[in-house]
Amino acid sequence: ISVIVSSGLPCLDQVMSMLPRSVFAALLLPCVAYRQQVQSLIETATEYNDDESVVTSKDVNKMVMQAVERACIDQLAEAFEQILKDNSPDGLLLPATCSTAKGTTPLECQPLVEILKHRWNTEDEIDQKMRSFLKKRLTALKDMIRQRRFSVKGARLHCRKHVAEPRPEAVKDCLVKYVTEGSTPMTSRQRLHSLTWNSSATRKLNLEGESTSSSLKGLIVRRFDLERKLDVLKSCAYKQTKSINREIESDIKLVKKDIKRTQFSYHHSLQQCSTACANDTLSNSASMLMRIEEELRVAVIKTGNTCHEKEESYCPEGTVADMRRAFDPVKFGTVYAGLFAVYKPTTMAAGALIGFLVGGPPTAAAFMAAAAIPGPGFVVPVPIAAAAASDWFPSCRCFPLECKFDEELGYCAMAATTATKNPFARLPYPGQRCVLKGRIDDKQCELAACTEAHYASNLHGYQGGRLSGMVGHQSGTRDVNNCLRVNGDVPELMLSAAMMPDNAGSKNSPASRTALYEELGVTFERIE
């Protein structure tokens, strides 16, 4: 350490490239004379080493899983707090000072989700800075959360246990759909009696009038919600909530009796819905987010002050390797609320996080609007703290090209560039459209999210209808689209699909999508 310090500050740049930031900080921060200068270097340190095989930022897999897990815990905290608010005689156990607080609301008086947000941020800061006062702050935040009866440990175990199980809201939607269609799955005895061996066979419900159908839907939703509340309490309560549990259990028994009178098979319907929604899970959502994040990160390498594509790979459509300071945490957090919608089997409603990754602020808003695709959107707050911003948005990665009017082509497209080997760089990223904004005389363009109408367009029998949508320049318009959907038993958008629709079992990647575009005959021809 004395040799490093005595050699002076210029040497620190070399040391920085050899040691992980955490080790470097641990070694040099005690050296008082250089504390401020060293800390400045750590704060502005690059996320990539010159060695292309070494990435010093957090492992992508762990980073994504952590974000999804935190989102799950936030959801449970919000549900838990609402249950206490509705059922607990002493409410939310807020400190006595909260009732007399004036002006800015103290943190201990704010919703649990806000306290958790501070906890996630502090944990990320500790990972990067290792300051003793941060550990004290984290301990205080943990105490605040425990005082509200919520157990983060219990919530985390709950999320890990159910991460590969169907999303509750999707299952509930499926149950209600049975009633809408006036049917219910047959029990094994009923299938035997009717000589039907199909496990998904249904029978008609005897529902007379709209009121009967609506009341049954209400009973199903109430039972599902009550059982969900009980599960949340048993998993996430730091202190026992036996009185609330008993009250909910009593309500469940009454609702069960009412449902049984309608001849609706809740148990068998739940089994069928769990099977039907098997792919609609948080783990699949994490895999999708992980794939997109890796596409934008792993194709590039930083050499000196230049960011460029690696020899064996290239950036995805609509992006180019570049050096930028990518992330404004305040703008992202306040304007776009850190939202993304976890995809459903029949739809993909991508929100601000994915939009921000592949297109910046305008696309973040556009992807949030993509929830118009049929099926209720599942919007989850993803906690990306300012302290972890450089992990999600390194300065060297694939950045979005500009969607602009091309005078030679006569329509909107992603900006032409020689800085990428991707032959379809002029296409926007999957799920996006580069469209004319306003009148043709203005020649203004903007990025927009694909809608259901774009995904439903016929691709003239590609592989027996296995693929639908619009890609490339659309005749009669000034737009370029990249809106493809893989059809099958479980339709899925190209944006979220893990595999390609070919028969070779290819993984979804920029290279495999390039092969698909070539097969589809995508070109950029001039129009008058």
C-alpha positions as CSV (number, residue, x, y, z in Angstrom):
1,I,0.0,0.0,0.0
2,S,2.8,2.4,0.9
3,V,4.4,1.9,-2.5
4,I,1.2,2.6,-4.3
5,V,0.6,5.7,-2.2
6,S,4.1,7.0,-2.4
7,S,4.1,6.7,-6.2
8,G,1.4,9.3,-6.5
9,L,-2.0,9.7,-7.9
10,P,-1.2,9.1,-11.6
11,C,-0.4,5.5,-10.7
12,L,-3.9,4.9,-9.4
13,D,-5.4,4.6,-12.9
14,Q,-3.2,1.6,-13.5
15,V,-4.1,0.1,-10.1
16,M,-7.8,0.7,-10.9
17,S,-7.6,-1.5,-14.0
18,M,-5.9,-4.4,-12.1
19,L,-8.0,-4.6,-9.0
20,P,-11.8,-4.9,-8.4
21,R,-13.3,-1.7,-7.2
22,S,-14.2,-3.2,-3.8
23,V,-10.7,-4.5,-3.1
24,F,-9.2,-1.2,-4.3
25,A,-11.5,0.8,-2.0
26,A,-10.7,-1.5,1.0
27,L,-6.9,-1.0,0.5
28,L,-6.7,2.7,-0.2
29,L,-9.6,4.5,1.6
30,P,-7.8,4.3,5.0
31,C,-5.0,6.4,3.5
32,V,-6.2,9.8,4.7
33,A,-4.0,11.9,2.4
34,Y,-5.6,10.4,-0.7
35,R,-9.1,9.7,0.5
36,Q,-10.9,12.3,-1.5
37,Q,-8.9,11.7,-4.7
38,V,-9.3,8.0,-4.5
39,Q,-13.0,8.2,-3.9
40,S,-13.4,10.5,-6.9
41,L,-11.7,7.9,-9.1
42,I,-13.9,5.1,-7.7
43,E,-17.1,7.1,-8.3
44,T,-16.2,7.7,-12.0
45,A,-14.6,4.3,-12.6
46,T,-15.3,2.6,-15.9
47,E,-17.5,-0.6,-15.8
48,Y,-15.4,-2.5,-18.3
49,N,-11.7,-3.4,-18.3
50,D,-9.6,-3.2,-21.5
51,D,-9.5,-7.0,-21.4
52,E,-12.7,-7.9,-23.3
53,S,-13.2,-11.1,-21.2
54,V,-13.5,-9.2,-17.9
55,V,-16.6,-7.3,-16.9
56,T,-16.2,-5.6,-13.5
57,S,-19.9,-4.7,-13.1
58,K,-22.3,-7.0,-11.3
59,D,-23.1,-10.3,-12.9
60,V,-26.1,-9.9,-15.3
61,N,-27.9,-13.0,-14.1
62,K,-27.7,-12.0,-10.4
63,M,-28.5,-8.4,-11.2
64,V,-31.7,-9.3,-13.1
65,M,-32.8,-11.9,-10.5
66,Q,-32.2,-9.4,-7.7
67,A,-34.4,-6.8,-9.4
68,V,-37.2,-9.2,-10.0
69,E,-37.0,-10.6,-6.5
70,R,-37.1,-7.0,-5.1
71,A,-40.1,-6.3,-7.3
72,C,-41.8,-9.4,-5.8
73,I,-41.0,-8.3,-2.3
74,D,-42.4,-4.8,-3.0
75,Q,-45.6,-6.3,-4.2
76,L,-46.0,-8.5,-1.1
77,A,-45.2,-5.5,1.1
78,E,-47.9,-3.5,-0.6
79,A,-50.5,-6.3,-0.2
80,F,-49.4,-7.0,3.4
81,E,-49.9,-3.3,4.4
82,Q,-53.3,-3.2,2.8
83,I,-54.4,-6.3,4.7
84,L,-53.3,-4.8,8.0
85,K,-55.0,-1.6,7.1
86,D,-58.3,-3.4,6.4
87,N,-58.3,-6.0,9.1
88,S,-56.0,-5.0,12.0
89,P,-57.6,-3.1,15.0
90,D,-54.4,-1.2,15.6
91,G,-53.9,-0.4,11.9
92,L,-50.4,-0.1,10.5
93,L,-48.6,0.4,13.8
94,L,-47.2,3.7,12.7
95,P,-45.1,5.7,15.3
96,A,-47.1,8.1,17.5
97,T,-45.3,11.0,15.9
98,C,-46.8,10.3,12.5
99,S,-50.2,11.7,13.6
100,T,-48.6,15.1,14.5
101,A,-46.0,15.3,11.7
102,K,-46.2,18.5,9.6
103,G,-44.6,19.3,6.3
104,T,-42.5,16.6,4.8
105,T,-43.6,13.1,5.9
106,P,-40.9,11.3,7.8
107,L,-39.7,8.1,6.3
108,E,-41.0,6.0,9.2
109,C,-44.5,7.3,8.4
110,Q,-44.4,6.5,4.7
111,P,-45.7,3.3,3.0
112,L,-43.6,0.2,3.4
113,V,-42.7,0.2,-0.3
114,E,-41.0,3.6,0.2
115,I,-38.9,2.3,3.1
116,L,-38.0,-0.8,1.1
117,K,-36.9,1.5,-1.7
118,H,-34.4,3.2,0.7
119,R,-33.3,-0.3,1.9
120,W,-32.5,-1.5,-1.7
121,N,-30.6,1.7,-2.4
122,T,-28.6,1.4,0.8
123,E,-27.7,-2.2,0.1
124,D,-26.5,-1.3,-3.4
125,E,-24.4,1.6,-1.9
126,I,-22.8,-0.8,0.6
127,D,-21.9,-3.1,-2.2
128,Q,-20.0,-0.3,-3.9
129,K,-18.7,1.9,-1.1
130,M,-18.4,-0.1,2.1
131,R,-19.0,2.8,4.4
132,S,-19.7,2.1,8.1
133,F,-22.5,4.8,8.3
134,L,-24.3,3.0,5.5
135,K,-24.4,-0.2,7.6
136,K,-25.9,1.8,10.4
137,R,-28.5,3.3,8.1
138,L,-29.4,-0.2,6.8
139,T,-29.9,-1.4,10.4
140,A,-32.2,1.5,11.1
141,L,-34.2,0.8,7.9
142,K,-34.5,-2.9,8.8
143,D,-35.8,-1.9,12.3
144,M,-38.4,0.4,10.6
145,I,-39.7,-2.5,8.5
146,R,-39.9,-4.9,11.4
147,Q,-41.9,-2.4,13.4
148,R,-44.5,-2.5,10.7
149,R,-44.7,-6.3,11.2
150,F,-43.3,-7.1,7.8
151,S,-40.6,-9.8,7.3
152,V,-38.3,-9.2,4.3
153,K,-36.8,-12.6,4.9
154,G,-40.1,-14.3,4.9
155,A,-41.2,-12.4,1.7
156,R,-37.9,-13.3,0.0
157,L,-38.4,-17.0,0.8
158,H,-42.0,-16.8,-0.5
159,C,-40.8,-15.2,-3.8
160,R,-38.1,-17.8,-4.3
161,K,-40.5,-20.6,-3.6
162,H,-43.1,-19.3,-6.1
163,V,-40.8,-17.7,-8.8
164,A,-41.4,-20.6,-11.2
165,E,-45.1,-20.9,-10.5
166,P,-47.8,-19.2,-12.5
167,R,-48.5,-15.6,-11.6
168,P,-51.5,-15.3,-9.3
169,E,-53.3,-12.6,-11.3
170,A,-53.0,-14.7,-14.5
171,V,-54.5,-17.7,-12.7
172,K,-57.4,-15.6,-11.3
173,D,-58.1,-14.2,-14.8
174,C,-58.3,-17.8,-16.1
175,L,-60.8,-18.8,-13.4
176,V,-63.0,-15.9,-14.2
177,K,-62.8,-16.7,-17.9
178,Y,-64.4,-20.1,-17.2
179,V,-67.5,-18.4,-15.7
180,T,-67.6,-15.9,-18.7
181,E,-67.7,-18.9,-21.0
182,G,-70.3,-20.7,-18.8
183,S,-68.2,-23.8,-18.2
184,T,-66.2,-25.6,-15.6
185,P,-63.7,-28.5,-15.9
186,M,-65.0,-32.0,-15.3
187,T,-64.0,-33.9,-12.3
188,S,-62.4,-37.4,-12.8
189,R,-65.7,-39.1,-11.8
190,Q,-67.6,-37.0,-14.3
191,R,-65.1,-37.8,-17.1
192,L,-65.4,-41.5,-16.3
193,H,-69.2,-41.3,-16.3
194,S,-69.2,-39.6,-19.7
195,L,-66.4,-41.8,-21.1
196,T,-64.3,-38.7,-21.7
197,W,-60.5,-39.1,-21.2
198,N,-59.5,-35.6,-22.0
199,S,-58.2,-34.1,-18.7
200,S,-59.2,-30.6,-19.9
201,A,-62.8,-31.5,-20.8
202,T,-65.4,-29.1,-19.6
203,R,-69.1,-29.2,-18.9
204,K,-71.7,-26.4,-19.1
205,L,-72.7,-24.4,-16.0
206,N,-76.4,-23.9,-15.4
207,L,-76.2,-20.1,-15.0
208,E,-79.5,-18.3,-15.3
209,G,-79.1,-14.6,-16.2
210,E,-76.3,-12.1,-16.0
211,S,-76.8,-11.6,-12.2
212,T,-76.0,-15.2,-11.5
213,S,-72.9,-15.1,-13.7
214,S,-71.7,-11.9,-12.1
215,S,-72.3,-13.2,-8.5
216,L,-70.3,-16.4,-9.3
217,K,-67.4,-14.3,-10.6
218,G,-67.5,-12.3,-7.4
219,L,-67.4,-15.4,-5.3
220,I,-64.5,-16.8,-7.2
221,V,-62.5,-13.6,-7.1
222,R,-63.3,-13.2,-3.3
223,R,-62.1,-16.8,-2.6
224,F,-59.0,-16.4,-4.6
225,D,-58.2,-13.0,-2.9
226,L,-58.9,-14.3,0.6
227,E,-56.6,-17.3,0.0
228,R,-53.9,-15.0,-1.4
229,K,-54.2,-12.7,1.7
230,L,-53.8,-15.7,4.0
231,D,-50.8,-16.9,2.1
232,V,-49.2,-13.4,2.3
233,L,-49.8,-13.1,6.0
234,K,-48.4,-16.5,6.8
235,S,-45.3,-15.9,4.7
236,C,-44.5,-12.3,5.4
237,A,-45.7,-11.4,9.0
238,Y,-42.8,-10.6,11.3
239,K,-45.2,-10.9,14.3
240,Q,-48.1,-13.3,14.5
241,T,-51.4,-12.2,13.0
242,K,-53.5,-15.1,14.4
243,S,-56.6,-13.1,14.9
244,I,-56.6,-11.8,11.3
245,N,-55.8,-15.3,10.0
246,R,-58.8,-16.8,11.8
247,E,-61.1,-14.1,10.5
248,I,-59.9,-14.8,6.9
249,E,-60.1,-18.5,7.3
250,S,-63.7,-18.2,8.5
251,D,-64.6,-16.1,5.4
252,I,-63.0,-18.6,3.1
253,K,-65.2,-21.4,4.5
254,L,-68.4,-19.4,3.8
255,V,-67.3,-18.5,0.3
256,K,-66.5,-22.2,-0.4
257,K,-70.0,-23.2,0.5
258,D,-71.5,-20.5,-1.7
259,I,-69.4,-21.6,-4.7
260,K,-70.2,-25.3,-4.1
261,R,-73.9,-24.5,-4.5
262,T,-73.3,-23.3,-8.1
263,Q,-71.7,-26.7,-9.2
264,F,-68.6,-24.8,-10.2
265,S,-65.5,-27.0,-9.7
266,Y,-63.1,-24.5,-8.2
267,H,-60.4,-27.1,-7.4
268,H,-60.3,-28.6,-10.9
269,S,-60.6,-25.1,-12.5
270,L,-57.6,-24.0,-10.5
271,Q,-55.6,-27.1,-11.6
272,Q,-56.4,-26.4,-15.3
273,C,-55.6,-22.7,-15.0
274,S,-52.3,-23.4,-13.3
275,T,-51.3,-25.6,-16.2
276,A,-52.6,-23.1,-18.8
277,C,-50.6,-20.3,-17.2
278,A,-47.4,-22.4,-16.6
279,N,-45.2,-20.1,-18.7
280,D,-46.5,-16.9,-17.1
281,T,-44.0,-16.7,-14.3
282,L,-41.5,-14.3,-12.7
283,S,-38.6,-16.5,-13.6
284,N,-39.5,-16.4,-17.3
285,S,-39.9,-12.7,-17.0
286,A,-36.4,-12.5,-15.5
287,S,-35.0,-14.6,-18.4
288,M,-36.5,-12.3,-20.9
289,L,-35.1,-9.2,-19.2
290,M,-31.7,-10.9,-18.9
291,R,-31.6,-11.8,-22.6
292,I,-32.4,-8.2,-23.7
293,E,-29.8,-6.7,-21.2
294,E,-27.1,-9.1,-22.4
295,E,-27.8,-8.4,-26.1
296,L,-27.1,-4.7,-25.3
297,R,-24.0,-5.4,-23.3
298,V,-22.0,-8.5,-24.4
299,A,-21.5,-7.5,-28.0
300,V,-19.2,-4.6,-27.2
301,I,-15.8,-4.0,-25.9
302,K,-14.0,-0.8,-24.6
303,T,-10.5,-0.1,-26.0
304,G,-9.1,3.0,-24.5
305,N,-11.8,5.7,-24.8
306,T,-13.5,3.9,-27.7
307,C,-16.5,1.5,-27.5
308,H,-16.9,-0.8,-30.4
309,E,-18.4,-4.2,-31.4
310,K,-16.4,-7.4,-30.8
311,E,-15.1,-9.2,-33.9
312,E,-17.4,-12.2,-33.5
313,S,-20.7,-10.4,-32.6
314,Y,-22.7,-7.2,-33.2
315,C,-25.3,-5.0,-31.6
316,P,-29.0,-5.8,-32.1
317,E,-31.3,-4.0,-34.6
318,G,-31.7,-0.3,-34.1
319,T,-28.6,0.1,-31.9
320,V,-24.9,0.8,-32.2
321,A,-21.8,0.5,-29.9
322,D,-21.1,3.8,-28.2
323,M,-19.8,5.5,-25.1
324,R,-22.4,7.6,-23.3
325,R,-23.4,8.3,-19.8
326,A,-26.7,6.4,-20.2
327,F,-28.7,6.7,-17.0
328,D,-30.4,9.6,-15.3
329,P,-31.7,8.0,-12.1
330,V,-33.9,11.0,-11.1
331,K,-35.5,11.3,-14.5
332,F,-36.0,7.5,-14.8
333,G,-37.4,7.2,-11.3
334,T,-39.8,10.1,-11.2
335,V,-41.0,10.4,-14.8
336,Y,-41.1,6.7,-15.8
337,A,-41.5,5.2,-12.3
338,G,-39.2,2.3,-13.0
339,L,-42.0,0.2,-14.4
340,F,-42.0,-2.8,-16.7
341,A,-44.8,-5.2,-17.5
342,V,-44.0,-8.9,-17.0
343,Y,-45.1,-10.7,-20.2
344,K,-48.1,-13.0,-20.3
345,P,-48.2,-16.1,-22.6
346,T,-50.5,-14.5,-25.1
347,T,-49.2,-11.0,-24.9
348,M,-46.3,-8.8,-24.1
349,A,-46.8,-5.4,-22.5
350,A,-43.3,-4.0,-22.0
351,G,-43.0,-0.9,-19.9
352,A,-40.4,1.6,-19.0
353,L,-37.4,-0.6,-18.0
354,I,-37.3,-2.5,-21.3
355,G,-38.2,0.6,-23.2
356,F,-35.4,2.6,-21.4
357,L,-32.9,-0.2,-22.1
358,V,-33.5,-0.4,-25.9
359,G,-34.6,3.2,-26.7
360,G,-34.2,5.7,-24.0
361,P,-36.9,8.0,-22.5
362,P,-39.2,8.2,-25.5
363,T,-39.4,4.5,-25.9
364,A,-39.9,3.9,-22.2
365,A,-43.2,5.8,-22.4
366,A,-44.1,4.1,-25.7
367,F,-43.6,0.6,-24.2
368,M,-45.7,1.4,-21.2
369,A,-48.5,2.2,-23.7
370,A,-48.1,-1.3,-25.2
371,A,-50.4,-2.6,-22.5
372,A,-53.2,-2.0,-25.0
373,I,-52.4,-5.4,-26.4
374,P,-55.3,-7.8,-25.3
375,G,-54.9,-9.1,-21.8
376,P,-54.5,-7.2,-18.6
377,G,-51.0,-5.8,-18.2
378,F,-49.0,-6.9,-15.1
379,V,-47.0,-3.8,-14.1
380,V,-44.3,-4.3,-11.5
381,P,-42.1,-1.6,-10.0
382,V,-38.5,-2.6,-10.5
383,P,-36.2,-1.1,-7.9
384,I,-33.2,0.3,-9.7
385,A,-31.4,2.4,-7.2
386,A,-29.1,5.2,-8.2
387,A,-26.2,3.4,-6.5
388,A,-26.7,0.5,-9.0
389,A,-27.3,2.6,-12.1
390,S,-23.9,1.8,-13.6
391,D,-24.6,-1.9,-13.4
392,W,-27.8,-1.6,-15.5
393,F,-26.6,1.2,-17.8
394,P,-22.8,1.0,-18.3
395,S,-21.2,3.7,-20.3
396,C,-20.1,1.3,-23.0
397,R,-22.9,-0.7,-24.5
398,C,-25.3,-0.8,-27.5
399,F,-27.2,2.4,-27.5
400,P,-30.3,3.2,-29.6
401,L,-29.8,4.8,-33.0
402,E,-32.0,7.8,-33.8
403,C,-35.3,7.2,-35.6
404,K,-35.2,9.8,-38.3
405,F,-36.5,10.6,-41.8
406,D,-34.3,9.3,-44.5
407,E,-34.3,11.6,-47.6
408,E,-32.9,8.9,-49.9
409,L,-35.4,6.2,-48.9
410,G,-38.3,8.6,-48.5
411,Y,-39.5,7.2,-45.2
412,C,-38.6,6.9,-41.5
413,A,-35.9,4.4,-40.4
414,M,-33.2,4.1,-37.8
415,A,-30.2,6.3,-38.7
416,A,-27.7,4.9,-41.2
417,T,-24.3,4.0,-39.6
418,T,-21.1,2.2,-40.6
419,A,-20.3,1.5,-36.9
420,T,-22.1,-1.8,-36.8
421,K,-21.8,-5.1,-38.7
422,N,-25.6,-5.8,-38.2
423,P,-27.1,-5.7,-41.8
424,F,-30.5,-4.8,-40.3
425,A,-29.4,-2.0,-38.0
426,R,-31.9,0.2,-39.7
427,L,-34.8,-1.8,-38.2
428,P,-35.9,-0.7,-34.8
429,Y,-35.5,-3.2,-31.9
430,P,-38.2,-5.9,-31.7
431,G,-41.4,-4.6,-30.4
432,Q,-40.8,-1.1,-31.8
433,R,-41.8,1.0,-34.8
434,C,-40.0,4.0,-36.4
435,V,-43.0,6.1,-37.6
436,L,-43.8,9.4,-39.2
437,K,-44.8,12.0,-36.7
438,G,-47.3,14.5,-38.1
439,R,-47.3,15.6,-41.8
440,I,-44.9,14.3,-44.4
441,D,-43.8,17.8,-45.1
442,D,-42.4,18.1,-41.5
443,K,-40.3,14.9,-42.0
444,Q,-40.3,14.2,-38.3
445,C,-40.1,10.6,-37.0
446,E,-40.4,8.9,-33.6
447,L,-40.2,5.5,-32.0
448,A,-43.5,3.8,-30.9
449,A,-44.4,0.5,-29.4
450,C,-46.1,-2.2,-31.6
451,T,-49.8,-2.8,-31.0
452,E,-52.0,-5.9,-31.4
453,A,-53.0,-4.8,-34.9
454,H,-49.4,-4.9,-36.0
455,Y,-48.7,-8.3,-34.4
456,A,-51.9,-9.8,-36.0
457,S,-51.0,-9.0,-39.6
458,N,-50.7,-12.1,-41.9
459,L,-47.1,-12.9,-43.1
460,H,-48.5,-14.9,-46.1
461,G,-48.2,-18.4,-44.7
462,Y,-44.6,-18.3,-43.2
463,Q,-44.1,-21.9,-42.0
464,G,-47.8,-22.6,-41.9
465,G,-48.7,-19.4,-40.1
466,R,-46.2,-19.9,-37.3
467,L,-45.2,-16.3,-37.6
468,S,-47.4,-13.2,-37.9
469,G,-46.8,-9.4,-37.8
470,M,-45.1,-6.7,-39.7
471,V,-41.4,-6.2,-40.3
472,G,-39.5,-3.7,-42.5
473,H,-41.0,-0.8,-44.5
474,Q,-44.7,-1.1,-44.9
475,S,-46.0,-0.3,-48.4
476,G,-48.2,2.8,-48.5
477,T,-46.7,4.2,-45.3
478,R,-43.6,6.1,-44.2
479,D,-43.0,3.7,-41.4
480,V,-40.6,0.9,-40.6
481,N,-41.9,-1.8,-38.2
482,N,-40.4,-4.7,-36.2
483,C,-43.5,-6.3,-34.9
484,L,-43.3,-10.1,-35.0
485,R,-45.2,-12.7,-33.0
486,V,-44.5,-16.5,-32.8
487,N,-47.8,-18.3,-33.0
488,G,-48.5,-21.7,-31.5
489,D,-50.1,-23.3,-28.5
490,V,-48.7,-20.4,-26.5
491,P,-48.3,-17.3,-28.8
492,E,-45.3,-15.2,-27.8
493,L,-43.8,-11.9,-29.1
494,M,-40.4,-12.0,-30.7
495,L,-39.4,-9.4,-28.1
496,S,-40.0,-11.9,-25.3
497,A,-39.4,-15.3,-27.0
498,A,-36.4,-17.3,-25.9
499,M,-36.3,-19.4,-29.0
500,M,-36.7,-18.7,-32.8
501,P,-39.7,-20.0,-34.8
502,D,-37.4,-22.1,-37.0
503,N,-37.1,-25.9,-36.8
504,A,-33.4,-25.8,-35.7
505,G,-34.0,-24.8,-32.1
506,S,-32.1,-21.5,-32.5
507,K,-32.0,-19.2,-29.5
508,N,-33.4,-15.7,-30.0
509,S,-30.3,-13.4,-30.7
510,P,-29.3,-10.7,-33.1
511,A,-27.6,-13.2,-35.4
512,S,-30.6,-15.6,-35.5
513,R,-33.0,-12.7,-36.1
514,T,-30.8,-11.5,-39.0
515,A,-31.2,-15.0,-40.6
516,L,-35.0,-14.6,-40.1
517,Y,-35.1,-11.2,-41.7
518,E,-33.1,-12.5,-44.7
519,E,-35.6,-15.4,-45.1
520,L,-38.5,-12.9,-45.0
521,G,-36.9,-10.8,-47.6
522,V,-36.6,-7.6,-45.6
523,T,-35.1,-4.8,-47.6
524,F,-34.9,-1.0,-47.6
525,E,-36.0,0.1,-51.0
526,R,-36.4,3.8,-52.1
527,I,-39.9,5.0,-52.6
528,E,-41.0,8.1,-54.5
